[in-house]
């Protein structure tokens, strides 16, 4: 895997920050739990916001932590907040245990995302063609999904054997899962959770990609470039920079 000099420099910065964080571990219990809960709510809010969920950060916290129903918001939006929080707990649990990341893991994450929203498709690969609105990229036909998912997992294992930097492997997991688009709905959230599962497993921290209009445009442009032109570096850089921001934030909280 060739890498441009800028990404190489950023990865060195990532490793320096990760090293600094590891000197602070294990982090103090109760205080850390509260901080992590707040960060998880923020991640849920931003990830759902990318997909068009209109709950605010405060409303997301009330729905998840207090079980409050927000008037004027759909049942689906409430479920998306609750489900995403469950899915974060799931990836944290998997990250701690020596469980292989495979297609079953991906289906489990997806199943949690669509729990109570779309029972028929939760955790199941799509059987119909899809188009991505606003994109010129056409995801593979349904009959190609099984094979492409298999190849995806083979390439992932190969990258581990080749000792590719874990943050780049995490970026690949996200990028490729979105490219295959194996599910009828929930591909974005599932791919971001898969990326974060891999980061957690390798001692990094969860990345929160922002759902503001500008951030969303940059994110979709980088994915589009990867999927239509096979140029992955913009997306890799976006993920590496987001990990740097996440590590810096963690360190500033702990300081």
N, C-alpha and C positions, 0 to 999 in steps of 0.2 A: 504494500500500500504506500504509494508516494504521498508525500505530505508537503504542503507549502511551508515556507520558513515562518510565516506569521503564526500558523497553527502550532508549529513546533514550539515557538516561544511561549505561546499561551498555555500549552500543556506543561511546560516547565513551571510556569506560575501556579497552575493547578496543583502540581505535586508539592511545591513549597508550602502552599496554603494547607493542603491535606496533612502534611507533616506537622505543621503548627497545631492543627486541630487534634491530631493523634496524641500530642503531648498533654492536652487537656483532658483526654479520656482516661478512665470513665468519668463522665460528667455527673455533677450532683443530681440526685434523684428527683425530688418533687418540683424544684425550680425548673429543671430541664423538661419535665413532663408538660408543664404549663406552657412553656415556650414552644415545644413541639406541637402541642395541640393548636396553638395560635397559627403556627406556620402551616399546619395541615389544613386548617380552615381556609387560609389564604390560597393554598394550592388548589383546593376544591373549587373555590370561588373563581379563580383565574382560568382553570382548565374548563370549567363549565361555561364561563363567559366567552371563551374562544368559540364555543359551539352555539352561542346565541341565548344561553340562559340569562334571564334578566334579574335574578336575585342579586341584591347588593352584598358586599362583604358582611355587613352587620346582619342582614337578613339570613344569609347563609349560616352564620354562627348561631342565630336564634333557632333556626330549623334543626340544625345538627345537635346543638348542645342542650336546647330547652324543649325541643319537640313542638315549637310554636308553629302555627299555620299562618302564613302571611296572606292577608286578603288581597285579592286581585291578581294573585300569582297561581299558575296552573299546578295541578297535582303532579304533573310530570316534572316541573321545575323543582318541587319539593323532593321528589324521589331521586332526582339527579344529584342533589346535594347529599342526601342520606347515603345513597349507593356509592358515591365517589369516596366518601369518608370510610365506608366499609372496605372498599377496594384498597385504600391506602393501608388500612390495618392488615389486610391480607398480604400485600407485598412486603410489609415490614416483617410479618411473621415468616414468610417464605425466605426473605433475605437472611434471617437469623439461622435458619435450619439448612442442613445440607441436602436440599431438594433440587434436583435438576430443573433448569428452566427449559421447558419444551412446549410443544403445541398445546398440551393439556393445561399448562400454566396460563397460556394466553387465553384459552377458552374459559378458564375459571375467572380470570380478571374480567373478561367481557360479560360473562354471566352475571357477575356482581353489578356491573355498570347498568345493565338493562333489566335488573331484577324488578319485577312488578310493573315494568314499563312495556316490555314486549316479550312475553313468556315464550312465544313460539320461536323467536330468533335468538334469545339470550344464550350465549355459549355455542352457537351453531354457525358454521360457515354459510354464506349466502348461496342461494340456488338460482338467483336472477342476476342479469347484468345491471351495473349501476353507472351513473355519471356523477362526476363531482362538479357541483355548481361553481362557476367562475374559473374553472380549469380547462385547459385544452387536453390534459392527460386523460386517457381512457383506461380504467383499471381492467385487469384481465377478466376474460369470460369465466363464468362459474366453474366450468369443467376443468379449468387450468389451476384452480385454487389449491387443491390438495397437493399437486406436484410442486407448485411454487412455494408453498408453505414448508414442504419437506426440504427443498433445496435451500430455503432461507435458514432453516435450523442447521443444516449441514455446514453452510458458509459461516454461521455464527460460531459453531464449535471449532471450525478451522481457524477463525480469527483468534480464538482463545489459545489454540496450539501455537499459532504464529506470534503470540504475545503482543498483539496489537494493544495499544493503550486503552484501558477500560472505558474512558470517556468517549473514545471514538467507536468502540464496540457498542456502547449505549446509544450513540447517535445513529449507528447503523440499524440497530433493532427498531428504533422509532421510524426511521426513514423507510426502511424496507417493508415494515408492516403496513404503513400508510400506502405505500406503492401497490402492494398486493390487494389492499382493501378487502380483506376476506369476509367482513361482516356487512350486513345491510345498513347498520347504524352503529355508532359508538367506536369507530376505528381510531379517531383522534385521541380520545380519552384513554383507550386501551393501549395505544402505542406510547403515549406519554408515561403511563403507569409501568409499562414493560421497561422502558428506558430507565425509569427511576428505580425499579426493582434491581436492575443490573448495577446501577451506581451504588445503591445501598449495600448490595452484596460485596462490593469491592472497596467498602470503607469511605465512599464519597457521600455527599448529602443530596437530598432531593432538590431537583431543579423545578422552579416554578416559572413556566413560560407565561408571559403576560397576555391578557385578553383585550388590552386597549387597541383602538383602531390601528395606530401606527405599528405597534408590536405585532399585531395579527397579520398585517400586510407583509411585513418583513419575513415572518415565519412562513406564510403561504408561498411567498415568492421563492424562498430558499428551497422549499419542498418541490415546487413546480420545476425549478431549474434542475434539480436532481432527477425528477421523474421524466421530464421531456428531453433534457439535453445530456443526461447521465453525468452531470457535473455536481459532485457531492460536497465540494469544499465550503460553499456558503453555509450549508446546513450544519456541517461539522463545526465550523467556526461559531455559529449561533449557539450551539449546544455547549461548546467549551467555554465560551464567554459567560453563558448562563450559570455554569458550574462555578466559575470564578466568583461571580456575584453572590451565589448561594453560600459558598465557603466564607467569603469575606463577611457576609452578614452574620453567619453563625459565630465567627470569631469575635465580631464586634459585640454580639450579645453576651458572649462568655467573658469578655475582657473585664 
